[in-house]
């Protein structure tokens, strides 16, 4: 339908509400220097509202609750995350909360779907866990933005250390935890919470531009596991998906690889700095798919002779929890334990 077409605007992120009544689009900046959030009625195919939300491209949007399309989040290249409530927009179309703390553009925002927490990934190489009840006390003036292009440049270790010091001294940063370790270069790296069914959404996982997958603990802010596959050749892993019930993680890379990870074959290391090499016969990756259009007639013969390894760097054993028991008493006990920790 023509109602969805908007000249001179590109859509970088799109989400359908959990109630299937509407969908939300985040756009690029227009000629007047504003990027818009556009909320549409899915059944009537009409525009509900258009919000001049950010001063730079909106790279990611998400709804706070699957069952409610009234509240949503946006993350922008202006370094801010904003919370919106369509019921409170009024004529000013003002956000209900701003979350400042990043020093470069936001690549992804994801809600925990509990009406309390969300995460943001950023080009400043950090991932932050936020509490929706604790927005920043005042609006940033925009002077904190880093002046580098993440598509072509990278930060060195000294840059990262300086960045951490600036974050620690930033009184406007009300994030619960800040995670470093993964890399956010070249593309909009995504991040998510682990499944509620098997982990109670305790863990945060993200791809990385160095070809790895990082898993963080949302409760204590630690790094649980870093997974690498040498066959990926350090090309970006932009997106990762954790199966909602089975203990599987699927990753995609710019090399054209889709890898399926099985947690039951992970090997742990007593030394956190040690890299454990796992032979392919252990089936660390239980499935892998490549583009069939690539040339190479002797690839199959070469693969038989080539010894391939993957590495696993661990800080804890078995970060993936076993599936919840069907017994109601066990479910109640586990739920109460998780709630008390948070």
N, C-alpha and C positions, 0 to 999 in steps of 0.2 A: 504494500500500500504506500502511496505517496506521502502519507502522514509521517512516516518514519524518516523521510529524506530531509537532510539539513545541509544546505550548501556551505562550503568552507569550514565544515566541522568534521573531524574524524572521531570515531568511537573507539576508545582503547579498552573499555571494559563494559561487560553486559551481564546482568543477573536477572533471573526470573524469581519472583517472590515465592515463598513456600506455599502460600495459599493459591498460587496460580492465577491470581487476579491482575497482576501488574508486572512490568519489568522496568529495570533501571539501567540507564546508559550514562557513562561518563565520557566527556568529549575532550578534544584538544582545545587549545586556547583560540579564540576568534580574533578578528582584526582589531577589536576594541580592548584586547588583553584580558578577556575573561573566558574561563572554561566552565561548561555547564553540566549540571545534573538534570537529566530529563526522565521523568517518570510517566509511563504510559499505562493506560487501561488496556489490558490484553484482549478482553472480550469485545469492547466497543471500538478498539483500535483508534483511540483518541489520546491526545496529550493531556495528562492530568496537571502537570506543572513543569516549568522550566526554571531552574535556579542558577543564577550566576554565582557559582560556588567557590572557585579558586582563581588565583592569578597566574596559574600555569597548568599544563596538561594534567588531566585526571587519569591516572594510570590504572586505578583499581576501585571497584565499588563492591559493597556487599550489604545484605539485609541482616539486621541484628537477630531476628527470630524467624525461623522457618514459617511460623503460623501467623506472622503479622508483618504486613508490608508498610506499616506506618513509619518505622524507624530504620535508618540505614546509615552506612559509613562511606566516606570517600577518602582516597589517598592521592596526593598530587605531587607534581614536580616542584611545587612551592614549599616543600618539606613538611607540610602539615597534614594531619588526619582530622576530619571533621565529622561530628555526629549530627544527624538531622532527624527531625520529627515533623512529618507532614501536617500533623494536627496543630502544631505550634508555629507554623511558618508565618502566617499573617501576611500583611502587605510588604513587610521588610524582607521576607525570605531569609531570615537569619538562622544560623546554625545554633544548636542548643549546647554544643561543647566543641572545643578545639583542643587537640592533643599535639603539643610541640615538644620536640626533643631530638629529632633527627636533624642532621646537618646537610642532607642532600635529599633528592627526590624520593618519593615513596613508590615502590614497585608493586606492592601487594598489601591489601588489608583483608583480614579474615576474622569473622566472629566465631566465638566458641559456641554460640547458639544457646547460651545460658542467661542472656540479658545482663551479663556482668563483665566478661572479659573479651578482648580482641587482640590480635597481633598485627604488626606491621613490619614489612621488609623494606630496606632502604639502600640506595646507592652509596651511602656512607659506610657500607659493609656491616651494619648492625641490624639485628632483629629485636623488636621491643614487644613486651607483653604489657598491656594496658588494662586498667580498671575503668569502666565506663562512668563510674561514680566519682572519678578523680580527674577531671580535665585540667588543663593548664590554667593557672590563675589569670594570665593576661596574654594578649595577642603578641606574637613575635613581630619584630620590625623587619624581618627578612635579611638582616645583615649577617646572620649566622650561616647562610648557605655557602657551601664549599664551591670554589670556582674550578671545577675540573669536569671533563666529559668522560663519563664512565664507559662510553662505547669504545674509546681509543686509549684511555689512560688508566693506570692502576696506582693505588696507594701502596707505599712501602711500609715496613714495620714501624718506622719512626712516625710516619703520618698517622697510623692507627693509634699509637700511644698518645700522641697529641690530641687526637680526637677523643679518646677515652677521658683524658683530663678535662677537656672542655665540657663533655657530657656530665661529668661528676660535679662540676661547678655551676651547671645550668639549673637555676631554681625553678624554671618553668617546666622542667622535665619531671613529670609525675609518674613515669612508667614504673611498673612493678619489678621487672627484670629487663636487662639488656644483654643480648647474646652476641658474641663475636666468634669467628672461626670459619664460617662459610664465606664465599666471595660472591659479590653482586656486580658483575661486569657484563658488558655487551648486550644484555637482554633483560627483560623484566622477570627476575627470578621470583617464583611463587612460594608461599608458605602456608601451612595448615596445622590444625589440631588433629591429633590421632583420634581414631574412632571411639565413640562413647561406649559401644557395646563391649569391646574387649579391653579398653584401657581407661574408661571414664574420661576420655579426652585430656588425659594428664600430660601427654607429650606434644611437643611442637617439632615439626619436621619441614625441611626445606632442601631444595636443590642448591647447587653451587656452580660457579663459573669454572672451577678447577676440575669438574667432572665427578664430584663427590656428593654424597647425601648426608646431611647432618640431622641428628635427633637430639633435642634439648628437653630438659625436665622443667616444666612450668612451675613446679612447687618450690624447688630450691635453686633454680637458675643454672644448673650444671649441664655440661655436655655429656649425653648418655652414650652416643655412638657416632662414629664417622665411617661410612661405607664407601669403598672405592672399587672400581673395576678398571684394570689396566687396559682392557680392550677399548675403553672410552677415549683414551689418548688425551685426557685433560681438556675435553671440549665441554661447554656449558651443559649442565643438567638444569633445564628451565623449569620443568614441572615434575612433580612426584605425586603418586596416588597410593593411599593406604587402604587396603580392602576393608570394608566395614565389618566383616565377620571373620573371614579367613586370615591367617597370619602371613599375609603377603604384602609386599610393597613393589610398585611398578614405577620405573623411572624412564624418562626420555632424554635423549641428548642430541646436540647439534650434529653429531656424527651419524645420526640416523639409527641409533640403537634404542630398542625398547627392552629393558631388563626387568625380570621378575625375581625379587629377592625373597628367600624363604628363611625365616628367623631360626628355625630349628637346627640349622647347620652352622650357626655362628660359633666361632672359637674365641674364647676370652684370653686376655693377657694380664698377668699380675703386674707387669710394668706398664704404666699408662703410656709411656713413650715408645714402647715396642710395637713394631708393625708385624702383624701375624700374616704370613703368606699361606693361603689355602689352595691346595691342588684342585683343579677343575673336577676331579672325580668325586669330590665331596658335595658337588651340586649346590654350591653357595648360590649361584644364579641358576634357577631351575628352568628358565626359558629366556631366549634372546632372539630378537628379530631385526633384520636389516632390510634396507631397500633393495629389492630384486633388480632394479634398473641399473645398478652400478656394474661396471665392467669387471672382468676377472674370471676367465674360464677355468683357471687352475686353482681357484680359491679353496675348493673342497679338499684337494690333495694337500695344499699347503697347511690347512687347518689341522689335518691329522698329525703332521709332524711338528707343528708349532706348539711349544709349551706355554700355556697361558696361565697367568696368576691374577688373583685379585687380593686386595689388602683390606683388612678390617682393623680400625683403630678404636679401641673400646676404653671407656672409663668405668663402666659397670657391666655386669653380666645380664644377659637376657632382658633387654629393655622392653621387649614386647610381652605383655602379660598374657596369661592363659585366658581362654574364653570364660566368661562368667558362667557359673553353675546354674542349671535350670531350677535348682532348689531355691524357694523363696527366702528361706532363712539366711542362706549364704549371700543372696543378693542384698538383703537388708543390711547385713553386717558390713559388706564391702562398701556399700553406698555411704553408710554412716562414717566409716573410716576415712574415705576420700573427702567428705564434707568437712570433717574436723581438721584435716590437714590444710585445706584451703582457708 
